[in-house]
Amino acid sequence: MIVRSLGIPAVFPSRRGRRGGKSVKINRAAKKFLYCGLVNARSLVSNKYVISHHLTVTGLDVLAVTETWLNEENGDTILREVCSSGYSAIHCPRSRGSGGGVALFFRDSLRVGILSVDFFPDSFEYPYASVCVNGVTLRLVVIYRPPSLSPNQFLTDFADLLELLLPHLQSY
């Protein structure tokens, strides 16, 4: 009677029927949302522990980070330091000048790939990626416009980018 009053069952349920395919389907059905976030880091090097902690605490699936201030030489090394266990990252460093840059942190359970578009705007930086989750493929564009650049030029460049991406999106 004491055991039952504590809520302990007399016979524990078996694991039969909970292995392999059934548990995977249950976990997939429970995962209906893709949790995303956006952060302006103003130097990923000086804020790498803050970003890493943020990924761990919030449990985001995808985190976009602008103003990474990474370059092509040291960018991959710093991204590996920032990634919590279970996460990977890709980045697009600023091609000219200092500052800028955009990175994407994502769970290892997601299939993420950089897509290439031959478009190099002067007024913003962007990675164009595909994210596949639960059999659904999403196209993701994270745009960062430095505040010192012209908003009018940004609108022109952004319209040109949308015209380039529209045929890609219609094919899916």
N, C-alpha and C positions, 0 to 999 in steps of 0.2 A: 504494500500500500504506500509506503514511503517513496519507493521508486516511481510509482505512477503519479504521486502528488507533485513530484519534481518535474514532470513532463517527459520522463525518459520512457520510451516505448519498450515493451517487453521483448518484441521481436523487431530488429532493425530491418528496414527495406533492403532488398537485394539491389545489386548494381546491374542486374540483367535488364537489357533494353535501354540502358543509358550510355552505352559505349558508342564510339564511332559516329555513324551517320546521324543518329537521333539527337545527340547532344549538340552536334555541329548545327543542325537545323534549328534547334531551340535557340542557340546563341545568335545565329544569323537573324532569326525572326525578332529577337530582342533588340537588335541593332538596326533601328529604323532611321536614325538621324546621323548626319556627318557633322560633328562639332568643329567649327572653324574659328580662328581668331586672327587679328591683325595687330601688330605692334610696331611702333617706330622706335628702333633701338638707339639711334644716334651713337653708333659704334658698338658692334657686337663684341669686340675684344674687351671693352671695359664693362660690358653688361652681360657677359656670357653666363655667369652664375645666376643672374636674375632670370634670364630667358630659360635656362635649364630648369630652374625651380618652378617657373610658371608652367612649363610643359608638364612637369610631374604632378603638380598640385591640381591643375585644372582638368587634366585628362583630355586635352584637345586632340582631335584626329589630325587636323591640319593647322599649322600656324604660319602665317605670312609675316615676314619681318622686313621692314623697309629701313633705309639708311644703315646698312650693315657696315659700310666703310671697309669692306673686304676687297682685296685685289686678287688677281689670278694666281699669284705665287703662293700666298699663305692662306687663301680662303678655305680650301678643303680641310686643312689641318685644324683650323679654328672651328669649323662646323662640326668636326668629329668630337672636339672637346665640349661643345655645347650640347650635342645630342644626348638625351637621357637614354637609358636602355629601352629598347623597343622602338626607337625613332631613327629616322634617316633624314638627310637634308640635301637639297640642291640649291645652287645660287647662281645669280647673274650679276657679276661685278660691273661697276661702272667702267665703260670702255675708255673714257678719257677724263682727265682731271681727278680730283680727290673727292672723297665722300660718296654718297649715293650707294647703290647696290640693293638688290632684293634677294631674299632667301625664302625657301619653303621648307619647313620642318613637317614631317608626316610620319604616321605610324607605319611600322614595317608590314603590318597586315594589309595595307593599301598598296595597290600597284600604281606608281606615279612615274611618269616619264615626261621629259622635256620635248616639246614639239617645236619644230623649226619653221619660222616664217621669215622670208627675206624682206624684212622691213626694219629699218634702223632710224627711228625718229630722233629729232634733236631735242624735243621738249619733255620727254619722259623715258623711263626705263621700265621694262616688263619681262617677266618670264611667262611663257605660254606652255601650260602643262596639261596632261590628261591624268585624271584620277579615277581609278576603277575600284568601286566598292559594291559588294553584293551583286555583281554582274551588271552594274550600271556604270557607264563611262561618262564622266563629267569633264568639260573643258574649263580650265581655270586660267584667268589672266589677272595678275596682280600688277597694278600700275602705280608707279611713284613718280610724281612730278615735283622736281625741286622748286621751292617757292620763288627762287630768283628768276625763273624762266617765264616767258610770256604766256598768259592764259589763252590768248587768241591763237598763238601757234600751237598750244596744246590741243585746243578744240579741232584745229585743222588736222593735226597728226592723228588724233584719236579717231576722227571720222575716216581717215585713210586706213587705219588699222582695222576698224570694223568692216570696211568694204573688203579688205583682204581675208578676214576671218569668216565672213558670211558664207562663202562657198564651202569652206571646211565644215562648218556647223550643219549645213543643209544635207551633207552627204551622210550624216549619222542619224 
